[in-house]
Amino acid sequence: MIAAVLAASLVVPSARVPVDGVAAVVERRVITVSEVDAEARLALLARATPASGEPDLPTAPLDAKLKRAVLDTMVAHELLALEARRKGVVVREADVDAAVAAVRGRFASAEVARAFFTRFGIDEELLRGRARRDLLASAQLQGALADVKVSDEEARAYLEIDIGLAEGRPLPERIAAARAALLTARREERTAQIVAGIARGVEVRIVAAEPEAPAAVTAAP
């Protein structure tokens, strides 16, 4: 899906003062390892029960497979957001506010949220930047995916392949489940095609979610 994959580090010529590891570069946007970690925490949080409290929050060490999946999603969304900006799409600040508020609303209290964000280096800038990027990406995909549909015949045919899907439920519910599964698969395929098309005209470099060298990016003191 991504045009170029490089197992290398990005180095800015200057005095070697470690700042953060580089996970990927999309055009002029540098995605750091700490950002990947933070967004992985937020991805896990999104799967948790809202207002679940401190014990259920995603505080365990992050899985490398999850981090790579999150990095791939971040790169894809950066590409989609880039294309949306080129087309003049503008995100309302009120929508960004709402998206950030939705994240905060998953915590039992403001104090729990503050402690979690502080522990994992998630600040307001990251939350708002992530929300703005994802809103732009969603806007870019909205029209492109509008014509992706699944007929009843296709859903029934899918049930013959995945015979265990929604097993034991009434046929209409099984057909609805098959349609949802097929629709998701087709939207993901179309999205991958769109992202690949954008990436062909953009500089994309994926380094790693966990670079070997801790000083992958340097800056002047």
Backbone bond lengths (Angstrom), bond angles and torsions (degrees), N, CA, C in turn:
res aa  C-N    CA-C-N  psi(-1)  N-CA   C-N-CA  omega(-1)  CA-C   N-CA-C  phi
1 M - - - 1.446 - - 1.518 110.74 -
2 I 1.282 118.17 -29.03 1.452 122.35 -177.72 1.512 109.23 -101.05
3 A 1.344 115.69 139.03 1.459 120.44 -171.62 1.514 113.42 -67.35
4 A 1.314 117.65 -39.78 1.464 119.25 -176.32 1.507 110.86 -135.23
5 V 1.329 116.31 133.40 1.464 121.94 178.32 1.517 107.99 -123.87
6 L 1.315 115.83 118.53 1.460 119.91 -178.32 1.516 110.37 -123.74
7 A 1.309 116.75 132.44 1.466 120.78 175.08 1.509 107.66 -94.85
8 A 1.321 116.38 71.74 1.461 121.20 -176.85 1.512 108.56 -149.38
9 S 1.335 116.93 170.26 1.454 122.00 179.20 1.512 109.75 -106.59
10 L 1.341 116.45 149.99 1.439 122.17 174.45 1.522 107.52 -93.38
11 V 1.327 117.04 127.04 1.458 120.87 -178.52 1.513 109.00 -123.65
12 V 1.315 116.75 127.04 1.443 122.66 175.13 1.522 107.83 -94.43
13 P 1.349 118.99 119.49 1.455 120.99 -177.20 1.524 111.06 -59.64
14 S 1.318 116.26 117.48 1.463 122.30 179.21 1.514 107.57 178.85
15 A 1.327 115.66 -175.13 1.460 119.28 174.93 1.512 108.45 -61.55
16 R 1.328 119.52 142.41 1.449 122.48 -172.95 1.530 111.11 -87.65
17 V 1.348 114.24 88.60 1.450 120.75 175.12 1.519 107.21 -116.11
18 P 1.334 119.85 111.67 1.458 121.13 -176.49 1.521 112.44 -58.14
19 V 1.332 115.96 134.47 1.457 121.82 176.56 1.525 109.93 -117.47
20 D 1.314 117.59 -57.50 1.449 121.45 179.94 1.519 107.50 -167.34
21 G 1.321 116.42 161.15 1.448 120.08 176.57 1.515 110.31 -83.83
22 V 1.314 117.09 146.76 1.455 122.13 177.85 1.522 109.42 -90.98
23 A 1.316 115.80 127.87 1.462 120.58 175.55 1.522 110.88 -96.84
24 A 1.342 116.90 -37.30 1.460 120.86 -179.82 1.518 109.65 -164.23
25 V 1.328 114.18 162.09 1.464 121.33 174.84 1.520 107.48 -131.72
26 V 1.324 116.81 126.71 1.457 122.29 176.37 1.519 106.81 -121.32
27 E 1.339 115.89 107.51 1.454 122.01 -173.11 1.536 107.47 56.84
28 R 1.313 118.56 -116.54 1.470 120.16 179.35 1.529 112.57 -100.41
29 R 1.295 116.28 2.88 1.470 121.69 -178.36 1.522 109.91 -89.42
30 V 1.333 116.23 117.68 1.458 122.09 177.98 1.529 108.97 -96.25
31 I 1.315 115.57 123.72 1.466 121.43 175.90 1.517 107.66 -99.46
32 T 1.315 116.64 119.52 1.454 120.20 -176.67 1.525 111.63 -92.30
33 V 1.315 115.02 163.09 1.462 120.99 179.01 1.527 110.53 -62.33
34 S 1.319 117.35 -38.65 1.463 119.69 -179.70 1.522 111.13 -65.19
35 E 1.329 116.92 -33.44 1.463 120.18 176.71 1.533 110.78 -66.88
36 V 1.335 116.28 -40.46 1.460 120.29 177.81 1.530 109.61 -61.58
37 D 1.329 116.41 -45.16 1.467 120.56 178.43 1.532 110.93 -58.81
38 A 1.336 115.33 -45.88 1.462 119.92 -177.97 1.526 110.77 -63.86
39 E 1.330 116.48 -43.77 1.466 119.14 -178.89 1.529 111.61 -71.10
40 A 1.325 117.19 -28.03 1.469 119.78 174.37 1.531 109.72 -65.04
41 R 1.337 116.59 -40.88 1.469 120.49 176.62 1.534 110.21 -61.66
42 L 1.322 116.00 -42.53 1.455 120.26 -179.07 1.530 111.29 -68.52
43 A 1.324 116.89 -34.39 1.469 120.50 176.81 1.519 110.54 -64.68
44 L 1.333 116.28 -42.49 1.464 120.06 177.16 1.525 110.84 -66.30
45 L 1.322 116.12 -38.20 1.459 120.68 178.86 1.525 110.59 -61.30
46 A 1.336 116.86 -38.71 1.458 121.41 -179.03 1.525 111.71 -64.08
47 R 1.334 116.66 -25.99 1.467 120.41 179.35 1.527 112.32 -85.18
48 A 1.326 116.48 -14.91 1.462 120.77 -176.89 1.522 110.61 -80.60
49 T 1.305 115.30 163.77 1.461 120.63 176.78 1.527 109.30 -70.33
50 P 1.333 118.81 127.94 1.468 120.75 178.92 1.525 111.86 -53.63
51 A 1.320 115.52 143.16 1.464 122.73 177.87 1.526 111.49 55.44
52 S 1.343 114.85 38.95 1.461 118.95 -176.27 1.528 112.83 -78.16
53 G 1.342 116.54 -17.55 1.454 118.89 179.37 1.513 112.94 90.93
54 E 1.320 116.48 169.16 1.463 123.02 -174.63 1.531 114.61 -55.26
55 P 1.362 120.95 -44.44 1.467 120.53 -175.47 1.529 114.52 -59.08
56 D 1.363 117.86 -30.30 1.454 121.10 -176.35 1.525 113.15 -96.99
57 L 1.299 117.75 2.34 1.460 119.94 -179.40 1.531 110.11 -74.04
58 P 1.347 116.67 149.49 1.470 120.68 -177.62 1.528 112.14 -75.27
59 T 1.320 116.22 85.51 1.457 120.81 -177.70 1.533 112.97 -110.23
60 A 1.337 117.74 -6.62 1.465 121.03 -179.21 1.531 110.32 -71.66
61 P 1.336 117.32 162.42 1.471 120.17 177.21 1.524 110.97 -55.10
62 L 1.331 116.02 143.40 1.460 121.22 -176.65 1.522 111.18 -80.47
63 D 1.311 115.57 140.28 1.455 122.33 177.96 1.531 109.63 -78.64
64 A 1.329 116.91 137.47 1.461 121.41 -178.01 1.528 111.98 -60.97
65 K 1.319 116.70 -36.42 1.465 120.72 179.35 1.528 110.80 -64.96
66 L 1.333 115.96 -41.40 1.460 120.15 177.43 1.519 110.54 -63.10
67 K 1.314 116.87 -44.24 1.462 120.41 -178.19 1.522 111.43 -62.47
68 R 1.337 116.78 -38.01 1.461 118.88 178.43 1.533 110.99 -68.69
69 A 1.323 116.48 -38.46 1.459 119.89 177.50 1.525 110.99 -64.12
70 V 1.333 116.25 -40.49 1.460 121.04 178.22 1.523 110.14 -65.73
71 L 1.310 117.01 -41.75 1.470 120.54 178.12 1.520 110.30 -60.42
72 D 1.325 117.66 -45.44 1.462 120.91 179.29 1.528 111.06 -60.03
73 T 1.337 116.02 -40.56 1.463 119.89 178.41 1.522 110.75 -66.22
74 M 1.328 117.00 -40.98 1.462 120.54 179.04 1.525 111.17 -61.35
75 V 1.326 116.69 -43.99 1.465 120.82 179.58 1.524 110.03 -63.21
76 A 1.325 116.54 -45.30 1.464 120.58 179.53 1.527 110.90 -60.19
77 H 1.329 116.73 -44.56 1.460 120.40 -179.11 1.520 111.71 -68.74
78 E 1.334 117.50 -34.13 1.469 119.97 175.86 1.524 110.32 -63.53
79 L 1.327 116.94 -40.87 1.466 121.00 179.04 1.525 110.98 -65.33
80 L 1.320 116.54 -45.14 1.464 120.44 179.02 1.530 111.02 -63.86
81 A 1.328 116.32 -41.26 1.466 120.55 179.23 1.519 110.47 -65.32
82 L 1.322 116.92 -38.85 1.459 121.79 178.57 1.526 109.97 -60.69
83 E 1.322 116.50 -45.52 1.464 120.69 179.76 1.524 110.73 -65.76
84 A 1.326 116.70 -38.13 1.468 120.10 178.52 1.527 110.51 -62.72
85 R 1.324 116.82 -42.53 1.475 120.03 178.81 1.522 110.69 -63.74
86 R 1.320 116.85 -38.74 1.462 120.43 178.46 1.523 111.35 -61.11
87 K 1.327 115.70 -30.20 1.460 120.96 -179.42 1.521 112.28 -89.50
88 G 1.324 115.69 3.08 1.452 119.62 176.43 1.508 115.63 85.30
89 V 1.320 117.34 15.15 1.468 120.18 178.52 1.526 109.17 -70.92
90 V 1.311 115.99 133.32 1.469 121.86 179.25 1.524 108.82 -123.66
91 V 1.307 115.39 134.14 1.465 120.97 178.96 1.521 109.52 -96.02
92 R 1.312 116.40 133.95 1.454 120.34 178.34 1.526 110.36 -74.20
93 E 1.322 115.62 139.27 1.461 120.10 179.15 1.522 111.34 -62.70
94 A 1.339 116.39 -29.17 1.460 119.63 178.06 1.526 110.25 -64.36
95 D 1.331 117.35 -34.77 1.465 120.78 178.49 1.529 110.68 -71.45
96 V 1.329 116.03 -36.46 1.464 120.26 175.83 1.526 109.13 -64.56
97 D 1.322 116.36 -44.81 1.469 120.75 177.71 1.525 111.15 -56.08
98 A 1.330 115.61 -43.90 1.464 120.32 -177.64 1.524 111.17 -66.07
99 A 1.336 116.55 -39.42 1.460 120.23 179.98 1.526 111.28 -66.31
100 V 1.318 116.40 -41.51 1.468 120.50 178.37 1.526 110.04 -66.78
101 A 1.323 116.61 -40.55 1.467 120.65 178.85 1.530 110.84 -62.76
102 A 1.340 116.49 -34.82 1.465 120.13 179.16 1.525 110.92 -65.02
103 V 1.339 116.28 -37.34 1.466 120.12 177.08 1.522 109.91 -65.88
104 R 1.312 116.57 -47.29 1.466 120.19 -179.88 1.524 111.44 -63.07
105 G 1.327 116.30 -31.04 1.450 121.02 -178.18 1.510 114.28 -69.66
106 R 1.316 117.69 -9.42 1.465 120.65 178.67 1.529 112.33 -80.91
107 F 1.310 116.50 -7.27 1.463 120.26 -179.69 1.521 110.80 -96.78
108 A 1.316 115.06 155.81 1.459 120.83 -179.04 1.525 111.75 -65.70
109 S 1.324 116.78 -29.72 1.455 120.45 -179.56 1.516 109.25 -159.18
110 A 1.334 115.19 167.92 1.459 120.24 177.72 1.521 110.78 -64.14
111 E 1.335 116.57 -33.02 1.458 120.75 179.62 1.526 111.15 -66.83
112 V 1.328 116.98 -41.80 1.469 121.00 177.84 1.521 110.08 -64.11
113 A 1.323 116.18 -42.11 1.467 120.59 178.81 1.516 110.65 -61.79
114 R 1.325 116.10 -46.31 1.463 120.89 -178.41 1.526 110.96 -61.44
115 A 1.315 116.98 -42.70 1.465 121.08 179.98 1.537 110.92 -64.84
116 F 1.319 116.82 -41.35 1.459 121.30 179.86 1.520 110.78 -65.24
117 F 1.332 116.70 -47.40 1.459 121.02 -179.42 1.526 111.52 -62.72
118 T 1.321 116.35 -41.19 1.462 120.26 179.53 1.521 110.82 -65.31
119 R 1.316 117.06 -43.22 1.466 121.23 -178.10 1.524 111.91 -61.26
120 F 1.337 117.02 -37.30 1.454 120.06 -174.28 1.527 114.04 -109.46
121 G 1.318 116.75 16.35 1.456 121.02 173.27 1.517 114.66 65.35
122 I 1.325 116.36 35.69 1.469 121.15 179.72 1.521 107.75 -102.30
123 D 1.327 116.47 110.70 1.459 119.66 -178.06 1.525 111.00 -109.71
124 E 1.325 115.48 178.34 1.462 121.54 -177.24 1.519 111.55 -62.45
125 E 1.327 116.56 -38.06 1.467 120.34 179.87 1.529 111.02 -61.37
126 L 1.332 116.59 -43.37 1.460 119.71 179.23 1.532 110.71 -65.97
127 L 1.325 116.92 -44.11 1.461 120.42 -179.61 1.519 111.82 -60.71
128 R 1.321 116.36 -44.23 1.464 119.87 -177.53 1.530 110.79 -73.56
129 G 1.323 116.82 -38.25 1.456 119.39 178.22 1.519 111.82 -63.82
130 R 1.331 115.70 -41.94 1.469 120.97 177.67 1.520 110.80 -63.30
131 A 1.328 116.20 -44.44 1.460 120.29 -179.89 1.529 111.16 -63.20
132 R 1.320 116.73 -44.57 1.473 120.67 -179.04 1.525 110.68 -64.31
133 R 1.333 116.73 -44.17 1.473 120.88 178.40 1.519 111.33 -59.92
134 D 1.330 116.68 -47.22 1.461 120.40 -176.22 1.529 111.84 -68.74
135 L 1.338 117.36 -33.40 1.457 120.41 176.17 1.523 110.90 -67.20
136 L 1.324 116.66 -39.59 1.468 120.88 176.70 1.521 110.60 -65.36
137 A 1.336 116.42 -42.84 1.462 120.78 179.25 1.524 110.41 -62.03
138 S 1.321 116.31 -42.55 1.457 120.99 179.63 1.524 111.13 -63.39
139 A 1.330 116.28 -41.25 1.463 120.53 178.67 1.529 110.96 -64.00
140 Q 1.330 116.30 -38.37 1.453 120.64 179.27 1.531 111.32 -65.21
141 L 1.320 116.76 -35.53 1.466 120.78 -176.89 1.527 113.23 -84.49
142 Q 1.313 116.62 -22.58 1.460 120.17 -170.82 1.524 112.40 -53.85
143 G 1.323 116.90 -52.09 1.455 120.00 -179.51 1.512 112.62 -71.03
144 A 1.329 116.07 -35.64 1.462 120.62 -175.72 1.517 112.54 -68.68
145 L 1.326 117.24 -25.51 1.457 120.89 -177.77 1.528 113.02 -102.29
146 A 1.329 116.27 0.66 1.462 119.61 -175.15 1.519 113.16 -62.64
147 D 1.325 116.66 -30.71 1.469 119.35 -176.11 1.529 113.29 -92.81
148 V 1.330 117.47 4.85 1.467 120.74 178.37 1.527 108.01 -80.07
149 K 1.320 115.95 114.80 1.466 120.24 -176.73 1.525 110.44 -136.54
150 V 1.326 115.79 165.89 1.468 122.81 177.19 1.524 107.82 -134.94
151 S 1.316 116.90 125.40 1.464 121.36 -179.65 1.523 110.66 -83.49
152 D 1.334 115.71 165.93 1.465 120.37 176.74 1.525 110.63 -61.42
153 E 1.327 116.29 -38.20 1.457 120.33 -179.97 1.532 111.05 -63.68
154 E 1.316 115.84 -41.63 1.466 119.93 179.13 1.530 110.52 -66.96
155 A 1.326 115.89 -38.63 1.467 119.72 179.17 1.529 110.71 -65.50
156 R 1.335 115.96 -41.53 1.466 119.51 178.18 1.525 110.95 -63.98
157 A 1.329 116.26 -40.42 1.467 120.50 179.13 1.519 110.66 -64.48
158 Y 1.332 116.45 -35.52 1.466 120.48 179.36 1.526 110.47 -66.44
159 L 1.328 116.80 -34.57 1.462 120.41 178.63 1.528 111.71 -63.39
160 E 1.328 116.57 -28.39 1.458 119.86 178.16 1.525 111.25 -71.92
161 I 1.341 115.88 -23.65 1.467 120.95 177.67 1.521 109.82 -85.57
162 D 1.330 116.47 -50.07 1.462 122.23 179.81 1.528 107.88 -102.48
163 I 1.313 116.23 76.41 1.462 120.71 -172.78 1.528 112.84 -68.33
164 G 1.319 116.97 -17.48 1.460 120.29 -178.67 1.515 113.68 -89.38
165 L 1.337 117.63 -4.12 1.453 121.25 -176.66 1.534 110.97 -65.97
166 A 1.323 115.71 124.27 1.473 121.91 179.52 1.522 111.33 51.96
167 E 1.318 116.11 37.15 1.467 120.99 -177.28 1.527 110.88 -60.20
168 G 1.326 116.38 137.83 1.449 121.41 179.51 1.512 114.38 90.38
169 R 1.325 117.55 -9.63 1.456 120.77 178.87 1.527 110.54 -92.08
170 P 1.338 117.62 162.67 1.465 120.46 177.19 1.529 110.92 -59.35
171 L 1.325 116.52 150.95 1.458 121.66 -176.73 1.534 113.42 -53.58
172 P 1.343 119.46 -44.61 1.472 118.83 179.25 1.535 112.57 -57.74
173 E 1.340 116.66 -37.38 1.465 119.59 178.87 1.520 110.85 -69.82
174 R 1.328 117.04 -36.99 1.462 121.00 178.33 1.526 110.49 -66.45
175 I 1.334 116.25 -39.30 1.469 120.49 177.57 1.528 109.70 -64.55
176 A 1.338 116.74 -42.11 1.470 120.87 178.77 1.528 110.64 -62.69
177 A 1.328 116.89 -40.09 1.464 120.81 178.74 1.523 110.69 -66.12
178 A 1.325 116.55 -40.25 1.466 120.63 178.83 1.521 110.44 -65.79
179 R 1.333 115.86 -41.32 1.468 119.09 178.92 1.529 110.70 -62.10
180 A 1.329 116.02 -42.56 1.473 120.11 179.93 1.526 111.11 -63.38
181 A 1.329 116.41 -42.08 1.464 120.28 -179.74 1.518 111.06 -64.70
182 L 1.333 116.59 -44.74 1.462 120.87 179.41 1.521 111.57 -65.86
183 L 1.333 115.91 -39.98 1.461 120.84 -179.17 1.525 110.32 -63.39
184 T 1.331 115.68 -42.92 1.467 119.70 178.12 1.520 110.83 -61.69
185 A 1.330 116.57 -45.36 1.464 120.76 -178.91 1.522 111.29 -62.45
186 R 1.322 116.98 -42.34 1.459 120.49 -179.00 1.522 112.16 -69.70
187 R 1.328 116.36 -37.48 1.464 119.33 177.25 1.526 110.78 -66.38
188 E 1.319 116.65 -39.19 1.461 119.94 177.94 1.528 110.72 -64.59
189 E 1.326 116.06 -40.12 1.466 119.84 178.59 1.520 111.20 -65.35
190 R 1.335 117.17 -44.40 1.463 120.78 178.32 1.527 110.92 -64.02
191 T 1.329 116.19 -41.19 1.465 120.01 178.44 1.516 111.33 -61.04
192 A 1.338 116.81 -43.49 1.456 120.78 178.59 1.523 111.05 -60.41
193 Q 1.324 117.21 -39.39 1.469 121.38 178.56 1.519 110.94 -65.56
194 I 1.329 116.34 -41.88 1.464 120.62 179.71 1.519 110.96 -64.76
195 V 1.331 115.75 -45.85 1.470 120.45 179.88 1.527 110.63 -61.99
196 A 1.330 116.72 -42.71 1.469 120.70 179.58 1.519 110.46 -62.19
197 G 1.330 116.92 -38.69 1.457 120.51 178.82 1.516 112.26 -64.72
198 I 1.333 116.76 -41.70 1.473 120.75 177.86 1.524 109.84 -65.92
199 A 1.340 115.84 -41.71 1.473 120.78 -175.23 1.526 111.97 -63.46
200 R 1.333 117.54 -26.60 1.469 119.85 -178.56 1.526 112.31 -63.52
201 G 1.328 116.34 -24.28 1.460 118.84 -179.81 1.509 113.60 -108.27
202 V 1.327 117.12 15.88 1.463 121.43 -175.67 1.525 109.77 -133.55
203 E 1.328 115.85 145.54 1.463 119.67 174.28 1.522 108.93 -73.96
204 V 1.329 115.74 117.53 1.459 121.29 178.44 1.515 108.29 -128.81
205 R 1.320 115.91 125.29 1.466 120.45 177.02 1.519 108.93 -132.54
206 I 1.308 115.89 120.07 1.461 120.71 174.97 1.517 107.93 -102.41
207 V 1.319 115.74 123.91 1.460 120.46 179.70 1.518 108.21 -95.13
208 A 1.310 117.05 -73.78 1.461 122.02 178.11 1.509 108.41 -178.07
209 A 1.313 115.95 155.91 1.462 119.90 175.74 1.526 110.57 -73.25
210 E 1.348 116.20 -26.23 1.456 121.29 178.55 1.527 108.64 -135.30
211 P 1.356 118.59 85.16 1.448 121.13 -178.27 1.519 111.94 -63.93
212 E 1.318 115.94 150.68 1.462 120.27 -179.15 1.516 111.79 -67.86
213 A 1.318 115.86 -38.08 1.461 119.96 -178.04 1.525 109.84 -93.79
214 P 1.327 118.84 124.48 1.448 120.80 -178.52 1.512 113.04 -70.24
215 A 1.334 117.72 -19.42 1.459 121.43 -179.25 1.519 110.58 -103.71
216 A 1.335 116.66 48.58 1.461 120.60 -176.66 1.519 111.52 -66.87
217 V 1.328 117.70 -28.69 1.461 121.39 175.71 1.507 108.46 -118.84
218 T 1.302 116.56 138.75 1.463 120.09 179.52 1.508 109.03 -126.74
219 A 1.326 115.80 157.28 1.461 120.53 178.54 1.514 108.22 -149.00
220 A 1.295 114.26 161.53 1.469 119.31 179.80 1.511 109.06 -71.63
221 P 1.310 117.21 144.91 1.477 119.28 178.87 1.512 111.22 -68.14
